[in-house]
Amino acid sequence: MFDRTLQAWLRPPLAHVARVLVHLGIGADALTFTGFALGMAAAVSIALGQFLGGLALLLISRLMDGLDGAVARATTPTDRGGFLDITLDFLFYAAIPLAFALHDPTTNALPAAVLLTTFIGTGSSFLAFAIVAAQRKMTSLAFPDKGFYFLGGLTEATETLVAFVAMCVWPAWFAQIAYGFAALCAVTTLLRIGWGYRQFR
């Protein structure tokens, strides 16, 4: 819901850093892999109960995720880069709830499973819409810089990051945060299904 606004704010500083990285010879794919590795390290830290350390790694991981796109736009965006970016992002998003479940299975396993189920809904509806939109040569006016049709919703990357931050800061409230965010993800999935059903009739 807030991705478009946040990206507009962050685009100038990210573009500035991206130019420096390009000058140093650092490519977008390297940043994508680095961000993913940091995200997995964050998940391991959370599973071990190091929540604030996991939070720091998580935030740096998302910074890398923003920079890889900025570097790609400063050079030459590739289909390979777009594919890697979205695939590794989805794996990262799944790893964080799993980490909380591994840390305390008795308390966190069920809410993590519910949240991951709704992540499947948001992710599959997002990608399915993008596939059909590409076949129909549709473009997104809200996210013109993306390599494929970027369908919004109540729970986009910004909201997901806020939920993850809250989980790390208040780990004892993981279940409540997970259930609440899962409800928002379910609404997003239903909205996307409805939007796709109307658009593709």
Beta strands, then each sheet from edge to edge (+ up, - down):
end
